[in-house]
Every structure is written in structure tokens, then in C-alpha cells.
Amino acid sequence: MFYIGLDVHAKQITVCVLDHHGQVHDRCQVRQITQLLARLEQIDGPFAVCFEASTGYGHLFELLSKIATRVVVAHPGLLRLIYRSKHKNDRNDALKLAKLLYVGEVPTVHVPSAEVRAWRELITFRHRLIEQRTRTKNGIRALLRTVGVSAPRRPALWTKAGLAWLRALEFVQPLQALKRAMLLNALEGANRDLALVERELERWAGHQTAVRQFRSIPGVGPRTAEAVAAFLDDPHRFAHSKQVGAYFGLVPRQDQSGNANRLGHITRDGSATTRQLLTEAAWQAVRRSPTVRRYFERIHRGDPDRRKIALLATAHDLVRVMWSMWKHGTVWREPPQAA
């Protein structure tokens, strides 16, 4: 068995091959994935491959899985904790990956299927579209403040009637009128793209049992349910619910030594989009579910300074409940005493 470490970059790939004794058997550099595959196919014997997760890691994983006995994708954040060197270069990085693979100590990441990866990308893309639309709306409001015009309360500015009022608004300066027209065009385009993306997400989520389970929780809408389902992918890959909270970055940073135990801000690992959606869903769940509200109030303790802490703790608890529901095939049931 040969053990191969790859340091993958956009314009070159550094390869290090170890033999069954853990000694360097071969080193090389290639510029394209096709050249890498051709070089690996020339290896006389079975081999395992290891590389760090980065953009396009799923596609490379699928290509290597066709020719390698085993393909391992390493967690880049955990690798930095294992290897700290003042002499970092591509050759050394490839060698370190090969050595970790040889001793079986690679911190791995989960590689979802191509369909799930595309689903995740579309969910994240929708979030970017919403951010873009928000920037456009803020630009329109800033333009109105610049010319000293207040938007009417009725009709609301973003309704059809409100946008018609904005189009008919006269500006003294032609350049400001041009800016208004361009911002309105950008807003219409963002709304059109969002409708298209959400329609496709609804179609895809309609075939996912987990999404229907999650939506049984009061306050959890379709966007939160699909994001959690897509990024969890497989509930059985987590041994317990604490790993789920850590996976989404909802656990606090910890610095413990002796009797001192300091807890800081949350780690913010994993998908920022899913974490934001979970936080929004937690607010809704606090309003709609007596069980969730009781949990929130227990953490809140009536202290305004603990409001954000209680909200994050509720979001953390919520995603753990969602994982448990998916794993056991259940739906949300409000306890009789809470109702």
C-alpha cells in the first residue's frame, strides 16, 4: 500500500508518495488534475490519498475515488493544530499529509454527495442574494435621505404601490434620478432571482423527509429546515448531540486550566448561513412554543444582559432537538404541561 499526500492549489498540485514502510517513495508537481490522475494511475499497487478540504474538494474526491483504494479529506483547521511549523511550504505540507495518512491520524471531514453539495451551494447563494437586496434597499433609503424626502408609511415602500411612488418621484438632479432607476432595476432583479431560487428550493425540499420533520417545530420555517437538513446531511455521522452544536459553531470557546475555566464567544464554526437562520428560528420558537420559551427564560433569568446568551443557547438546543428528531424519525410534540 502506498500513502499519498496532496497539497492542492489552483495552479499546481504537489504530490508526496510514501511506501509501506513510511519512507518517501516519490515526489512531484503537476499543474492540472488530469496530469495528477495520469500520474497516480502509473503507481504499481494499491494506494490511499489524502488532501485538505478547500474549494472544489468534493469534485476532486469523486475523481480520486475512482482510482484510489481510499480517499481521505483532511480538516484544515484541525491540521493547523496538529502541525505547527516555521518552515511551511508545499513539499512539507504534502509530506505531512502523507505521514498522517500512514499512521491513521488524519482529522477527516464529511464529504456529502454531489446533489447535497449543490443543495448547500444554492442555500448559501440565496443568503447572498438577500444580502445584496438589503444593500440595494439601504441605498434607496440613503438616496431619499440625501434629497430630504421621507418615504410614505402607507403604502409601504417595498410594496407595488410604494415602488410605483418611488418611480414617479421627481429629482432636481438628473444624476440622482439615474441612480434611483439603477437601484430599482437592481431591486427588481434581486426579487426575480430570489423567487426563482426559492421555487427551486421548495421543489427540492418537498422530497426531503427531514425538512417536513423540522417544520413541525413552532417557528421553524422552510428555509431553516432545509439548511439544517442539507448541512447535517446524515444524522448518524454524529455520535451525540453535543457534536451537532459544535459542528454549527454554537458552542462557546473554552480556556480551562486548573480551577480556572473561561468561556468566551461562540466558535462560529460551520455554516454561517445556517447559524443565522437557526438564530432567527429560535426567536420565533420562543414566541410560539411554551417549551422553548420556558428554556429561553431559564437561561435569560430576567437579565437584559443575558438576552443574547439565552438566544444562542436556545438556537443551540433547537438544532440538537432537530438532529434527534431526524435520527429517531419523530416530529415535534408539545408536552401537555407546557401547552
N, C-alpha and C positions, 0 to 999 in steps of 0.2 A: 504494500500500500504506500502510495506517495501522498504527501501532505503539502498543499499548495496555498500560499498566501498571496492575495492580490491587493495592491494599492491602486485603486481606480480613480482616475481623473478624466476630465472631459477630453483631453488631447493625448493622453498616454496612460498606459497601464503597466505597472511594474509587477513582475512575477518572481516569486521565490519558491523553489521546489525542494522539499526535504524528503529523504528516503526513509525506509522503515526503521533506521537507526537514529533518526532525528538529525542527520547531517545534511548540509547543503548539497543538493544534487545538481541544481541548475538555477541560473538567474537569467532574466532577460527583460527587455522592454518592448512593448508593441504600442502602436498608435490607434488601432481600431479593434472593435470586439471581434470582427471576423478573423483578424490575424490571431487574436488570442485563442479563439476556438480551434483554429487550424493547428496552432502550436500545441494545445493541450491534447488534441486527438493523436498526436505523434508519440505521446507518453506510452511506454511499454508496460502496461499494468494498470490495475485499478487505482483511483486517486480520489481524494477529498479536497474540496475547495472552500476557502474562507475569504470573505471580504466585508468591508464596513458598509452599513446601511447609508445610503445617500440618495440623491435624486435618480430615479430610474433603476433602483435596486431590484424591484420586482421583475422587470424585463430581463435583466442580467441573470437573476436567479432561475428563471424559467429556461433560458438558453443553456446555462451550465448544467441544469438538472438532467438534460437530455444525454450528456456525455460523462458526467461525474457520478461516482458511487454515492457521494454525499455532498451537499452544498449547505454551508452554514453562513448565515448573515450575522455579523457582529454588531453589538450595540455601541455606537461611537462614544457616547457619554461614559459608559462603564469601562471602555477600553482606556480612556484617559486616566481613570482611577487606578487601573492595573499597571499601566506603563507610563511612567513619567521620566522623560529623558531630556537632557540638554543637547543631545545630538539626534535631532529628529530629521529624517529625510525619507524619501520614498522607498529606498532599498531597505532601510531599517524597519520601516513600517510593515512592508511585505514579509520580512523575516519574522517579526514579532507575531503577526497573524498566523504564519505557518507554524511557529512554535506553540502558540496557544492551541491551535487545532491538533497538533501532535499529542499534547498532554491532555486534551479534552477539557480545557478550561475556558472556552470561548463564551463570553456573555452574549447570548443569542437574542434576536428579535423575531417576532412572529411575522411571517410573510403571508399575507392574505392572497386569495385568488385574484386573477386579473379583473374579474367583474366587481369584486368588492373594492379593489383599488380604484377603479373608475367611479364607483359609487361614492367613495370617500372624496375623491377629487371634485365631483360635482357638488357635494355638500359644502366643501370649503369654497368652491367657486361662487356659490350662491351667497355665502357670507361676504365675499369680496364685492359682489355686486351691490349688496345692501350698504356696505361702507361707501362705495362710490356714489350711490344715490344720496346718502346722507350728506356727503361733501357737496353735492350739487345743490341740495336744498339749503344748506348753510350758505352757499354762495348767493343764492337768490335772496335770502333774508338779509345778507350783508349788503347786497345791491340796493334793496329797498331802504335800509337804514342810511345808506350813503346819500340818497336823494331826499331823505326826510319823509318817506311815505310809510304809513302803518298799514299792514295787511288787515283786511276786514275779519272780524270774528265769525261772521256769517255772511256768505258761505265760507267754510274753512278753506285755507289757501290751497291745499293739495287735492281738493275735490275738483270735479269737472268745471263747476261754476267758478271756483276760486282761480283755477288756471286760466279760464276764459277772461276773468277780470284782469289777471296779470298780463295776458297777451294784449288786451285793449289799453293798458296803461300807457300814457304818453310820457316820453322823456324829453327834456330840453336838449340834452346832449345825444347826438346820433350814435356815438361810440357806446354809450350806456345801453341804448336800445339794442345795439348789436349784441352786446354781452347778454342781455336778457333773452334774446332769441336763441343764442347758442346754449345757454343754461337750460332753457325749456326743451330744446332738442335733445340735450343730454339726459334730461329727466325722463322724457318720453322713451328714449332708447333704453334706459335702465329699467323702467317699468315693463317694457316689452320683453326684454331679456329675462327679467325675473319671472314673469308669467310663464315663459317658455321653460325655464329651468324647473320651476316648481311643478309644472304639469308633468314633466318627465319624472321628477322625484316622486310625485304621487303615484304615478303608474308603477314605478319600481317598488315603492313601499307597499303597494297593495298585495304583493306576493310574499311579503315577509311576515311570518307569524309573530316574531319578536316585536315588531312595530305595533301590532294590534294589542299585544300584551301590555306594552309600556303605556299605550294611550288610555288604558283603563285607570291609570293613576290620575286623580284630580290635579289639573294644572299642567299636565304633560301633553303638549301638542304634537302634531305630526313631525315638525322639524326636529324637536328634541328627541323624539322616539327614534327616528331614522338615524340621527347622528350617533346615538349611543349604540344602536344595533350595528351600524357599519363599523365603528371603531372597536367595539368589543369583538365582533366577527364570530368568535366561538367562545361561549361561556366556560367550556370545560378546560380551556387553557389556563385558567386561574385556579389556584388551589383553594383560596379562600377570599372572602370579600375585601379584606384589607388590601390585597394586591390590586383590586379594581380601583379603589380610591387613589392609590399611589400611581397607577397607570394613567389616570386623568389629571394628575398633579394637584389633587385636592387635599393632600396631607401636609402638615407643617414641616418646615425644615427643623432638624433636631441637632443640638450640640450638647452631648451628655458626657460628663467626666466626673467620676466620683459621685458626690452628693449633689452636684450642680447639674441641672437639666434645663437647658434653654430651648424654647420652642419659638421659631420665627414665623415668617410669612410662608404661605404655601409654596410648594416646589415649582408649580406651573409646568410640570412635565406633560407630555402628550399633546393632544389636540386642543388648541386654544379655542377653536370654534365650538367644540362640544362642551368645554368647560363654561363658556359664556352662556350657551343655551341651557345648560343644567342650572346655572345660577338664576336665569330668568324663570325657568320652570319651578324652581324652589319657591320664588316669591308667590307665584300663582297657587302652588300647592299649600302654602301657609294660609292663604285666604280661603281655600276651598275645602281643605281636609282637616277635620278636628285632630286627627292623629298627628299629622305633620305640624300643625300649629302648636300642639302640646310639646312636641320635641323642640321646635324653634324657641318657644317661651322658656323651656327648661335651660337652654343654653344662653338665652338672652338675659335672663334674670332681671328684667326690667331696667337694665343699664343701657343708656343710649350708646355708650362707647363700645358695647359688645354686639351691636346690631350687625355689623359686617361679619364678625366672627360667627355669630349664630346663623347667618345666611349661608356662609361657606360650609359650616358643619351640616346644615340641612341638605345642601346640594350633595355633599359627600355621602350622607346617609341615603339620599334618594337614589343615587347611582348604584349603591350597594344593594338596595332593595330591588332595583331593576335587574341587576345581574342574577340575584337569587330567583326572581320570578321566571326569568328566561331559563335558568338551569333546571328548575323543577317544573316548568310548564304550567305555571299558575298565573292568575290575574289578581289585580288589587281588590281587596275586600276590607272595607272599613270595619274595625271592631265594633260590636254593638254598644259597648260602654262609651266609645268615642262618639258615635253617631248620636 
